[in-house]
Amino acid sequence: MRALRALSVCVMLGIVCGGVLAQATGGAVEVSSTDPGAYYSTGALVDGQSGLTAKCWRSAANGTLPQWIVFTPAGAPATINSVTIDPYTGYPDLAGPFWPKDVVIQVISTPGAEPVEVARQTLDPGREAKTIEFAPTAAAQVRIEILSVQGGGNVVEISEVSAGTAAAAPTDDPAVPVEEPPVEEDPVTPPRAEEGPVTVPPGEEGPVTVPPVEEVPPPPVEEVPPPPVEEVPPPPVEEVPPPPVEEVPPPPVEEVPPPPVEEVPPPPVEEVPPPPVEEALPPPVEEVPPPPVEEVPPPPAEDATTPAAGSVNLAAAAAGGVITVPNSLESKFGPEHLNDGVYDGSSGDCWVSGNGLTFPYDIVVSFANSAVHEVTGVSVTSNTGQEYIFGARWPQDVQILVSSTGTQPGDFQAVQTATLAKSAETQNIPLTPVEARYVMIRVLSNHGHKTMEMSEIEVWGSPQPAGGAAVAPTAPVGEAPVPGADGGLPRNPDGTVDEAALGQLLAALRAQITNQQAVIDQLLAELGQ
């Protein structure tokens, strides 16, 4: 009897303990697709680490929804009643658009069987782990189907997945105690046998003895119920789910993109500016006009725009231009990047708006000395990284407004509207020539994100202020940062390219060319040519 009781308790303990063990992360994982990048793998879904870009799964960039994940719960086959999806793969502002939104949970009872849907849910956009509960179901594998993501794109990122095992409640099982009273104890009751034959005369069929049948009722069954089992489950079950998720996030995910961009911008710019500038000024006025007039216009067009011939970028910092924005995400993504002459924003040289973006969003450009110039066009470059990741942040519908007085809302007048493509290329917005002291780029919408990014804004116009004043001031000739000792790129002590010095050098060289061209144009104008 004691052996049977012990067996009953152990069986029930096994059920409860199984529920605890199943809270651990699952085993083998299969997915619909994986980004080939070195930071992403299927194994990261069940490694217990959350909040790291380098420790997560991302679907292929060229894939389509739905994407799916199949994993084996710990202790499978097991009875499960929940699935937990942890989306936290990095800063919500950058990674949040790739987190799952609409999901379907399916259970595969045995390997190879058809998946059966047990739950369907829309997840909120927060970074916290999401637990989806359902009725206890036997499962050898779990299949998670992602129908959509928070940012509306096709790429999915998930940090961790796991399944919660249902702990079976103790049940009254009459089968266990029934086996307890064996027949071996019947001979211990001879007094009852003496009472039976007394009422039945010999010779009749009475000796068959009806009384022994009454010996079957098992009063000892009352002794077996397993109350002690209830004391086992509570402590261990609560301790498994909360791994130290909050301690992982700090690593600076933002620092990964910069390296590959260093070598792209510099080469073509160095050889163009210096020679023509030095030769254009000194010769006699009569000899200068023919050659330079034909050759000088190309420099402003090097940024893939088509500004009016003879116009200059009045918004450039080197020409005294200043750009003002309502807000920026961080100081390192401030508006000074919008007119520094560096167009390759993938190296981090770009402007990013603050969170909670609202439209319209007004960006104001003012010229050197608050002078009034004739403006002929505006160019916008949205090159801040890979289009499939950052394209939703780029401006889409814009309106160009001008003011010749002040910067109050009533001072501006709309002169042009345009819809920009989701493209990293520079896009030019031509204007009918108009005089302006301030130019406003009013962004009416972007391509769907809650922040906005741009690499460069240019305002093209006449270098000579309206009314015949002197040419707009530009960076003085000769104050450009000095190149490297060998005449090549400026470098850091460790031999790497000094990107900050290179950007200043290129901006100053462009300013010198613009300044010299403006002087030439003014001389030609005075000569009547």
C-alpha positions as CSV (number, residue, x, y, z in Angstrom):
1,M,0.0,0.0,0.0
2,R,2.8,2.4,0.9
3,A,4.5,1.7,-2.4
4,L,1.4,2.6,-4.3
5,R,1.0,5.8,-2.4
6,A,4.5,6.8,-3.1
7,L,4.0,6.0,-6.8
8,S,0.9,8.2,-6.9
9,V,2.7,11.2,-5.4
10,C,5.7,10.8,-7.7
11,V,3.5,10.7,-10.8
12,M,1.7,13.9,-9.7
13,L,5.1,15.5,-8.8
14,G,6.4,14.6,-12.3
15,I,3.5,16.4,-13.9
16,V,4.2,19.6,-11.9
17,C,7.9,19.5,-12.3
18,G,7.5,19.0,-16.1
19,G,5.6,22.3,-16.1
20,V,8.5,24.1,-14.5
21,L,11.1,22.7,-16.8
22,A,9.2,23.6,-19.9
23,Q,9.5,27.3,-19.0
24,A,13.1,27.2,-20.3
25,T,13.9,28.5,-23.8
26,G,13.1,26.0,-26.6
27,G,15.4,23.9,-28.7
28,A,15.8,23.6,-32.5
29,V,14.6,26.5,-34.6
30,E,13.6,26.7,-38.3
31,V,12.6,30.1,-40.0
32,S,11.2,31.2,-43.4
33,S,14.3,33.3,-44.2
34,T,17.3,35.0,-42.5
35,D,19.3,38.2,-43.3
36,P,22.7,37.1,-44.5
37,G,24.4,39.7,-42.2
38,A,26.9,38.5,-39.6
39,Y,24.8,39.8,-36.7
40,Y,21.7,37.7,-37.4
41,S,21.1,34.0,-36.8
42,T,18.2,31.6,-36.0
43,G,20.0,30.3,-32.9
44,A,19.7,33.8,-31.3
45,L,16.0,33.2,-31.0
46,V,16.5,30.7,-28.2
47,D,19.9,31.9,-26.6
48,G,18.2,33.8,-23.7
49,Q,19.8,37.1,-24.7
50,S,17.6,40.2,-25.4
51,G,18.2,43.8,-26.5
52,L,21.3,43.3,-28.7
53,T,21.3,43.9,-32.4
54,A,24.1,41.3,-32.6
55,K,21.9,38.7,-30.7
56,C,18.7,38.5,-32.7
57,W,17.0,37.1,-35.8
58,R,16.1,39.2,-38.9
59,S,14.3,38.0,-42.0
60,A,15.8,38.5,-45.4
61,A,15.7,42.1,-46.7
62,N,14.1,41.0,-50.0
63,G,11.5,38.7,-48.4
64,T,7.8,39.2,-48.2
65,L,5.3,38.7,-45.4
66,P,4.1,36.5,-43.9
67,Q,7.4,35.2,-42.3
68,W,7.4,32.3,-39.9
69,I,9.3,30.6,-37.1
70,V,9.1,26.9,-36.0
71,F,10.7,26.0,-32.7
72,T,10.7,23.0,-30.3
73,P,9.6,23.8,-26.7
74,A,11.7,22.6,-23.9
75,G,10.8,19.1,-22.7
76,A,8.7,18.5,-25.9
77,P,6.4,16.8,-26.5
78,A,4.6,18.8,-23.7
79,T,1.3,20.5,-23.0
80,I,1.7,24.2,-23.4
81,N,-0.7,27.1,-22.7
82,S,1.3,30.2,-23.8
83,V,3.9,31.5,-26.3
84,T,6.2,34.5,-25.4
85,I,7.7,36.8,-28.2
86,D,10.4,39.2,-27.1
87,P,10.9,41.8,-29.8
88,Y,13.6,43.9,-28.1
89,T,16.5,44.0,-30.7
90,G,17.9,47.5,-30.0
91,Y,16.8,51.1,-29.7
92,P,13.0,51.3,-30.4
93,D,13.5,54.4,-32.6
94,L,15.7,52.4,-35.0
95,A,14.6,48.8,-34.5
96,G,10.9,49.3,-33.5
97,P,9.5,49.4,-37.1
98,F,10.8,45.8,-37.7
99,W,9.1,44.3,-34.6
100,P,6.1,41.9,-35.2
101,K,2.5,43.3,-35.0
102,D,-0.1,40.8,-36.2
103,V,0.8,37.2,-35.3
104,V,-0.8,33.7,-35.5
105,I,0.2,31.0,-33.0
106,Q,0.0,27.4,-34.3
107,V,0.7,24.1,-32.6
108,I,2.2,20.9,-34.2
109,S,1.1,17.9,-32.1
110,T,3.7,15.5,-33.6
111,P,6.6,16.1,-36.1
112,G,5.2,16.2,-39.6
113,A,1.6,16.9,-38.6
114,E,-0.3,19.9,-39.9
115,P,-0.1,23.0,-37.8
116,V,-3.3,23.9,-35.8
117,E,-4.1,27.5,-35.0
118,V,-4.6,28.1,-31.2
119,A,-4.3,32.0,-31.0
120,R,-4.2,35.1,-33.1
121,Q,-3.2,38.5,-31.7
122,T,-2.1,42.1,-32.5
123,L,0.9,43.1,-30.5
124,D,1.5,46.6,-29.2
125,P,4.7,48.4,-30.4
126,G,6.5,48.4,-27.0
127,R,9.8,46.7,-26.5
128,E,8.5,44.5,-23.6
129,A,8.1,40.7,-24.1
130,K,4.6,39.8,-25.2
131,T,2.9,36.6,-23.9
132,I,0.0,35.1,-25.9
133,E,-2.1,32.7,-23.8
134,F,-4.4,29.9,-25.0
135,A,-6.1,26.7,-23.8
136,P,-3.6,23.9,-22.8
137,T,-2.6,22.0,-25.9
138,A,-0.2,19.1,-26.6
139,A,2.7,20.2,-28.7
140,A,5.9,18.8,-30.3
141,Q,6.6,22.1,-32.1
142,V,5.3,25.7,-32.1
143,R,4.9,27.7,-35.3
144,I,4.7,31.6,-35.1
145,E,3.4,33.3,-38.3
146,I,4.1,37.0,-38.6
147,L,1.5,38.7,-40.8
148,S,2.7,42.3,-40.4
149,V,5.3,44.5,-38.6
150,Q,5.0,47.8,-36.6
151,G,6.6,49.9,-39.4
152,G,4.5,48.5,-42.2
153,G,7.5,47.0,-44.1
154,N,8.6,43.5,-45.0
155,V,11.5,42.9,-42.7
156,V,11.0,41.2,-39.3
157,E,13.3,41.3,-36.2
158,I,12.8,39.2,-33.0
159,S,15.1,38.7,-30.1
160,E,13.6,35.6,-28.3
161,V,10.8,33.1,-28.5
162,S,9.6,30.5,-25.9
163,A,6.6,28.5,-24.8
164,G,5.1,28.1,-21.4
165,T,4.1,24.6,-20.3
166,A,0.7,24.0,-18.6
167,A,1.1,22.5,-15.1
168,A,-1.6,19.8,-14.8
169,A,-3.8,20.2,-11.7
170,P,-4.1,17.3,-9.3
171,T,-7.1,15.1,-10.1
172,D,-9.1,12.5,-8.1
173,D,-8.0,9.3,-9.7
174,P,-10.0,6.3,-8.3
175,A,-7.8,3.9,-10.2
176,V,-4.8,4.3,-7.9
177,P,-6.4,3.3,-4.6
178,V,-8.6,0.4,-6.1
179,E,-5.5,-1.6,-6.6
180,E,-4.6,-1.1,-2.9
181,P,-6.7,-3.8,-1.1
182,P,-5.4,-7.1,-2.4
183,V,-7.2,-10.4,-1.7
184,E,-4.3,-11.4,0.6
185,E,-5.9,-9.7,3.5
186,D,-9.3,-11.6,3.2
187,P,-8.1,-14.6,5.2
188,V,-7.6,-12.3,8.1
189,T,-11.4,-12.2,8.7
190,P,-12.4,-15.8,9.7
191,P,-15.1,-14.6,12.2
192,R,-17.2,-13.3,9.3
193,A,-17.0,-16.8,7.6
194,E,-18.5,-18.3,10.8
195,E,-21.5,-16.1,10.7
196,G,-22.4,-16.9,7.1
197,P,-23.1,-20.6,7.2
198,V,-25.3,-20.3,10.4
199,T,-28.3,-19.0,8.5
200,V,-28.2,-21.6,5.6
201,P,-29.2,-25.3,6.3
202,P,-26.8,-27.9,5.0
203,G,-27.7,-29.7,1.8
204,E,-29.1,-26.6,0.2
205,E,-27.1,-24.2,-2.0
206,G,-26.4,-21.9,0.9
207,P,-22.8,-23.0,1.4
208,V,-21.9,-20.9,-1.6
209,T,-21.9,-18.1,1.0
210,V,-23.3,-14.8,-0.1
211,P,-21.6,-12.9,2.8
212,P,-18.1,-12.9,1.3
213,V,-19.3,-10.5,-1.4
214,E,-19.9,-7.9,1.2
215,E,-16.2,-7.9,2.1
216,V,-15.3,-5.9,-1.1
217,P,-16.2,-2.3,0.0
218,P,-12.8,-0.5,0.4
219,P,-13.0,1.9,3.3
220,P,-9.2,2.3,3.2
221,V,-9.6,4.3,-0.1
222,E,-10.1,7.3,2.1
223,E,-6.5,7.2,3.2
224,V,-4.8,7.7,-0.2
225,P,-5.9,11.2,-1.4
226,P,-2.7,13.2,-2.3
227,P,-3.0,16.5,-0.4
228,P,0.8,16.9,0.0
229,V,1.2,17.3,-3.8
230,E,-0.2,20.8,-3.6
231,E,2.8,22.0,-1.7
232,V,5.3,21.3,-4.5
233,P,4.5,23.4,-7.6
234,P,4.4,27.1,-6.6
235,P,8.0,28.0,-5.8
236,P,9.9,26.8,-8.9
237,V,7.4,27.9,-11.6
238,E,7.6,31.6,-10.8
239,E,11.4,31.8,-11.0
240,V,12.0,30.7,-14.6
241,P,10.4,33.3,-16.9
242,P,12.2,36.6,-16.0
243,P,15.7,36.3,-17.3
244,P,17.8,39.5,-16.8
245,V,16.5,41.2,-19.9
246,E,17.0,44.8,-18.7
247,E,20.7,44.4,-18.2
248,V,21.5,43.7,-21.9
249,P,20.3,46.8,-23.8
250,P,23.1,49.3,-23.2
251,P,25.6,48.3,-26.0
252,P,26.0,51.1,-28.5
253,V,24.3,49.6,-31.5
254,E,24.4,52.9,-33.4
255,E,28.2,52.6,-33.9
256,V,28.1,49.7,-36.4
257,P,27.2,51.5,-39.7
258,P,30.1,54.1,-40.1
259,P,33.2,52.2,-41.3
260,P,32.3,51.1,-44.8
261,V,31.6,54.7,-46.0
262,E,34.9,56.3,-45.4
263,E,36.5,55.9,-48.9
264,V,33.6,56.8,-51.2
265,P,33.4,60.7,-51.2
266,P,37.0,62.1,-51.4
267,P,38.7,61.1,-54.7
268,P,36.9,63.1,-57.4
269,V,36.8,66.4,-55.6
270,E,40.5,67.0,-54.9
271,E,41.7,67.4,-58.5
272,V,38.9,69.7,-59.9
273,P,39.0,73.0,-57.8
274,P,42.5,74.4,-57.5
275,P,43.8,74.9,-61.1
276,P,41.1,77.0,-62.7
277,V,40.7,79.4,-59.7
278,E,44.3,80.6,-59.8
279,E,44.4,81.2,-63.5
280,A,41.1,82.9,-63.9
281,L,41.9,86.1,-61.9
282,P,45.3,87.5,-62.9
283,P,45.2,87.6,-66.8
284,P,44.0,90.8,-68.5
285,V,40.3,91.2,-68.6
286,E,40.2,91.0,-72.3
287,E,41.7,87.5,-72.4
288,V,39.7,86.0,-69.5
289,P,36.1,85.9,-70.8
290,P,36.1,83.2,-73.5
291,P,37.6,80.2,-71.8
292,P,36.2,80.4,-68.2
293,V,32.6,81.2,-69.3
294,E,32.4,77.8,-70.9
295,E,34.2,75.8,-68.3
296,V,33.1,77.1,-64.9
297,P,29.4,76.2,-64.7
298,P,29.9,72.5,-64.0
299,P,31.1,72.7,-60.4
300,P,27.6,73.5,-58.9
301,A,26.1,70.7,-60.9
302,E,28.4,68.0,-59.4
303,D,25.7,67.1,-56.9
304,A,23.4,65.6,-59.5
305,T,21.1,68.7,-59.5
306,T,20.2,71.1,-62.4
307,P,20.4,74.6,-60.8
308,A,20.3,77.6,-63.1
309,A,23.6,78.5,-64.8
310,G,25.7,80.9,-62.8
311,S,23.8,80.2,-59.5
312,V,25.5,79.3,-56.2
313,N,24.4,77.5,-53.1
314,L,23.3,80.3,-50.8
315,A,22.5,77.9,-48.0
316,A,26.0,76.5,-47.7
317,A,27.7,77.1,-44.3
318,A,30.9,78.1,-46.2
319,A,28.8,80.9,-47.9
320,G,27.4,82.1,-44.6
321,G,24.1,80.2,-44.9
322,V,22.3,79.1,-41.7
323,I,19.6,76.4,-41.4
324,T,17.1,76.3,-38.5
325,V,14.9,73.4,-37.5
326,P,12.3,72.9,-34.8
327,N,14.1,70.0,-33.1
328,S,16.8,67.3,-33.5
329,L,17.0,63.7,-32.1
330,E,20.5,64.3,-30.5
331,S,23.1,67.0,-30.7
332,K,25.3,64.8,-32.9
333,F,22.4,64.8,-35.5
334,G,22.0,68.6,-35.5
335,P,21.0,70.9,-38.4
336,E,24.7,71.8,-39.1
337,H,24.8,68.6,-41.2
338,L,22.2,70.0,-43.6
339,N,24.6,72.6,-45.1
340,D,28.1,71.2,-44.5
341,G,28.6,70.0,-48.1
342,V,28.8,66.3,-47.1
343,Y,26.2,64.3,-48.9
344,D,26.9,60.8,-47.7
345,G,24.8,60.5,-44.6
346,S,25.4,56.8,-44.2
347,S,28.6,57.7,-42.2
348,G,26.4,59.4,-39.6
349,D,26.8,62.9,-41.2
350,C,23.1,63.7,-41.4
351,W,20.3,65.5,-39.6
352,V,17.6,63.5,-37.7
353,S,14.4,65.1,-36.3
354,G,13.2,64.5,-32.7
355,N,10.7,61.7,-31.8
356,G,6.9,62.3,-32.1
357,L,7.2,64.0,-35.5
358,T,4.2,66.2,-36.5
359,F,3.5,67.8,-39.8
360,P,3.8,70.4,-41.3
361,Y,7.5,70.6,-40.3
362,D,9.2,73.9,-41.2
363,I,12.9,74.2,-42.0
364,V,14.1,77.8,-42.5
365,V,17.2,78.8,-44.5
366,S,18.7,82.3,-44.0
367,F,21.5,83.9,-46.1
368,A,24.8,85.7,-45.1
369,N,24.2,89.1,-43.5
370,S,20.4,88.5,-44.0
371,A,20.8,89.7,-47.5
372,V,18.1,89.5,-50.2
373,H,19.0,87.3,-53.2
374,E,17.2,86.1,-56.3
375,V,16.5,82.4,-55.7
376,T,16.0,80.0,-58.6
377,G,15.8,76.5,-57.0
378,V,16.0,74.2,-53.9
379,S,17.7,70.8,-53.8
380,V,17.1,68.1,-51.2
381,T,19.4,65.0,-50.6
382,S,17.9,62.3,-48.4
383,N,20.9,59.9,-48.5
384,T,21.1,58.7,-44.8
385,G,21.7,55.0,-45.3
386,Q,20.1,51.9,-46.9
387,E,16.8,52.7,-48.4
388,Y,14.9,49.6,-47.2
389,I,15.9,50.6,-43.6
390,F,15.9,54.4,-43.6
391,G,13.7,55.3,-46.6
392,A,10.5,55.6,-44.5
393,R,12.2,58.6,-42.7
394,W,12.9,60.6,-45.9
395,P,10.7,63.6,-46.8
396,Q,7.9,63.1,-49.4
397,D,5.5,66.0,-49.9
398,V,7.2,69.4,-49.6
399,Q,6.2,73.1,-50.1
400,I,8.7,75.9,-50.8
401,L,7.9,79.3,-49.3
402,V,9.9,82.6,-49.4
403,S,10.0,85.8,-47.3
404,S,11.8,89.1,-47.9
405,T,11.0,90.6,-44.5
406,G,11.0,88.3,-41.5
407,T,10.5,84.7,-40.2
408,Q,7.0,85.0,-38.7
409,P,4.3,82.6,-40.3
410,G,2.6,85.6,-42.0
411,D,5.8,86.7,-43.6
412,F,6.1,83.7,-45.9
413,Q,4.5,83.2,-49.3
414,A,4.2,79.7,-51.0
415,V,6.0,79.6,-54.4
416,Q,6.2,75.9,-55.3
417,T,5.1,72.4,-54.2
418,A,6.7,69.0,-55.0
419,T,6.6,65.3,-54.2
420,L,10.0,63.7,-53.6
421,A,10.7,60.1,-54.5
422,K,12.0,57.6,-51.9
423,S,15.5,57.9,-53.3
424,A,19.0,58.6,-52.0
425,E,19.7,60.7,-55.1
426,T,19.7,64.6,-54.9
427,Q,16.3,65.9,-56.1
428,N,16.0,69.5,-57.5
429,I,12.9,71.7,-57.2
430,P,13.2,74.5,-59.7
431,L,11.6,77.9,-58.9
432,T,10.5,80.9,-61.0
433,P,13.2,83.4,-60.0
434,V,12.0,85.2,-56.9
435,E,13.7,87.6,-54.4
436,A,14.0,86.3,-50.9
437,R,15.8,86.9,-47.6
438,Y,14.6,83.6,-46.1
439,V,13.5,80.3,-47.7
440,M,11.3,77.8,-45.9
441,I,11.2,74.1,-46.8
442,R,7.8,73.0,-45.3
443,V,7.6,69.2,-45.1
444,L,4.0,68.0,-45.3
445,S,4.7,64.3,-45.0
446,N,7.5,61.7,-45.1
447,H,7.3,58.0,-46.2
448,G,5.7,56.7,-43.1
449,H,8.1,56.9,-40.0
450,K,7.7,58.9,-36.8
451,T,11.1,60.6,-37.3
452,M,12.6,62.4,-40.4
453,E,16.2,62.3,-41.8
454,M,18.0,64.3,-44.5
455,S,21.7,64.6,-45.6
456,E,21.8,68.1,-47.3
457,I,19.6,71.1,-48.3
458,E,20.8,73.6,-50.9
459,V,19.2,76.9,-52.0
460,W,20.4,78.1,-55.5
461,G,20.4,81.7,-56.5
462,S,22.4,84.7,-57.6
463,P,25.6,85.3,-55.7
464,Q,25.1,89.0,-55.9
465,P,22.5,90.4,-53.4
466,A,19.5,92.2,-54.9
467,G,20.1,96.0,-55.4
468,G,23.7,95.7,-56.7
469,A,25.3,95.1,-53.3
470,A,28.6,93.3,-53.0
471,V,28.9,89.6,-53.6
472,A,27.6,87.5,-50.7
473,P,30.5,86.6,-48.4
474,T,32.0,83.2,-48.6
475,A,34.8,81.4,-46.8
476,P,38.1,83.5,-47.3
477,V,40.5,82.1,-49.8
478,G,43.4,80.3,-48.2
479,E,41.6,79.4,-44.9
480,A,40.8,75.8,-46.0
481,P,42.1,73.1,-43.7
482,V,45.5,71.9,-44.9
483,P,45.7,68.5,-46.7
484,G,48.0,65.8,-45.5
485,A,51.8,66.3,-45.7
486,D,52.0,64.4,-48.9
487,G,49.2,66.5,-50.5
488,G,46.7,63.7,-50.2
489,L,43.8,63.1,-47.7
490,P,44.1,64.6,-44.2
491,R,44.8,61.7,-41.8
492,N,44.8,61.0,-38.1
493,P,48.0,60.0,-36.2
494,D,47.1,56.3,-36.7
495,G,46.9,56.7,-40.5
496,T,43.1,56.6,-40.9
497,V,41.3,59.4,-42.8
498,D,40.4,62.4,-40.6
499,E,36.7,62.6,-41.8
500,A,36.0,65.9,-40.0
501,A,39.1,67.6,-41.5
502,L,38.2,66.2,-44.9
503,G,34.6,67.6,-44.7
504,Q,35.9,71.0,-43.8
505,L,38.5,70.9,-46.6
506,L,35.9,70.0,-49.3
507,A,33.5,72.6,-48.0
508,A,36.2,75.3,-48.1
509,L,37.3,74.3,-51.6
510,R,33.8,74.5,-52.9
511,A,33.4,77.9,-51.2
512,Q,36.6,79.1,-52.9
513,I,35.4,78.0,-56.3
514,T,32.0,79.7,-55.7
515,N,33.7,82.9,-54.5
516,Q,36.0,83.1,-57.5
517,Q,33.3,82.3,-60.0
518,A,31.1,85.1,-58.4
519,V,34.0,87.6,-58.8
520,I,34.5,86.5,-62.4
521,D,30.8,86.9,-63.2
522,Q,30.8,90.3,-61.6
523,L,33.8,91.5,-63.6
524,L,32.2,90.2,-66.8
525,A,29.0,91.9,-66.0
526,E,30.8,95.2,-65.5
527,L,32.5,94.7,-68.9
528,G,29.1,94.1,-70.5
529,Q,29.9,90.6,-71.6
